[in-house]
Amino acid sequence: MFSSFLRAPRRCQGIVFKRTLANVLSENTALQVYDPNAAAATNKSTDEPTPTSTTTQKIETSKTHGLYAFFRRKQGEDLVGEDQYDVLGGLYEEDVVNRSGRAWKASELRLKSFTDLHTLWYVLLREQNLLATQAEEVRRAGIAPRMIQLGMGPKKRECRLSMARIKAVMNERRLAYLGAVQLAEEEKEAELDRAVLKHQITQFNRGRKALRTLQEKRVAAERRKERLTRQKDEKIKPKTVSA
């Protein structure tokens, strides 16, 4: 009677065994005999300094490489190589000359053309990438995050604010374009309605004139018929003799 309360044993998950094949050794390494002289020579050679590997040396790159665009170039200094670029820029101790200006105003962006706004958008995008690269270099250098926030926070905020205003100006132009298209369509429909109404009035007047002409012809024909009938009756009527 307690058999219904017994649980079935869990099924073990299958274990996959992987077989590894042995490596085939060459004839020289198949059988090796221990040689103490060779071992001593090996230990002696390990005490000598190993030559510097070429992989640890810096590889010369092109001075016009695209990755240099992620670093700010130093102005007014006669430097060579990587010293031309400010790797750890954007810190709080930065002098006044290197500090960036304010964000773009919407009133200023409204005066720009589409090409200027497109160019300015990618300039700000490059500035954001440059600031992100500098922040990563500062982090790798072990500088406190507070210093990064104080130095690069305002610049990032100004870039985001300028890009947001560019999007707002572009949206204003898009809405103005859609409004102009809708207004042009309404004017086109109104012009078409006026043309259709004018055509209908012309056709109505033409039909009314034709109907009036037809009625006049019909009345004239009836009058002519009455006149002919009267003349015929007068000819048939006998003449009366006077007393």
Protein Blocks (a to p, Z undefined) as FASTA:
>chain_A
ZZmmpccddddddddddddddddddfklmpccddfklmmmmmmmmmpccdddfklpccdd
dfkbfklmmpccdehiacehjllpcfkgoiaklcfklpccddddfklmmmpcfklmmmmm
mmmmmmmmmmmmmmmmmmmnopafklmmmmmmmmmmmmmmmmmmmmmmmmmmmmmmmmmm
mmmmmmmmmmmmmmmmmmmmmmmmmmmmmmmmmmmmmmmmmmmmmmmmmmmmmmmpccdd
dZZ
